[in-house]
């Protein structure tokens, strides 16, 4: 349970940090690129003793790490922009609602059980995140395409990570695999910055580097601890993912309402209650 709780806290912190980026006028892309190198460094420093030379002979994980890294860099940029335009709550909902894609694949691929209480929990989860995401702000409509891409991309990313953990990783540990994914994402981002600098002048500020280093800490642990949660809770993978995502939505929304004064209408309050009931039902069902 501890890895699961820490994963939820780490994921929630990411949304909060993105919101603070706007306050301090942080260049999102520069911070994101630094964040990936920071995340990779954390993984390599903390878990270097888990290295097994056999991983160099098992090349399947390398292809997946490159694909996941590509999704990381694209989705993270969208998350940062969306958190500022659409708000913390709506952005977290778009990402976590993507569990619909992941859950369907997991239940089908792994032949997971579907008893009444679990189905109830999943339905309540979707109701909760949908209601929390509802907003009458005009800027939501103007940036709605971001929410759609986050929904689709997040679902593909979640399932790919889970699939790699269950079917691809052999000698490679989840901690080091996460670090390799992050270093690849960092290289992608750095290549983009270099290419852009050839066409126009780019001002790299110290505050963006510091912001990226700070962001890298919860970013690394949000992924690594989620993979660890799949292995340690004893629950079915779809249950772990659902509880994690709904919990992040719940806490991100509460922080958004309290700390950032985001709109908290009656529908969102009902959505939060539904989210709590969903977590309770899924926990009992597990």
Buried (B, 14 or more C-beta within 10 A) or exposed (E): EEBBEBBBBBBBBBBBBBBBBBEEEBBBBBBBBBBBBBBBBBBBEBBEEBEEEEBEEBEEBBEBBBBBBBBBBBBBBBBBBBBBBBBBBBBBBBBBBBBBBBBEBBBEBBEBEEEEEBEBBBEBBBBBBBBBBBBEEEEBEEBBEBBEBBBEBBBBBBBBBBBBBBEBBEBBBBBBBBBBBBBBBBBBBBEBEEEEEEEEEEEEEEBBBBBBBBBBBBBBBBBBBBBBBBEBBEBBBBBBBBBBBBBBBBBBBBBBBEEBEBBBEEBBBBBBBBBBBBBEBBEEBB
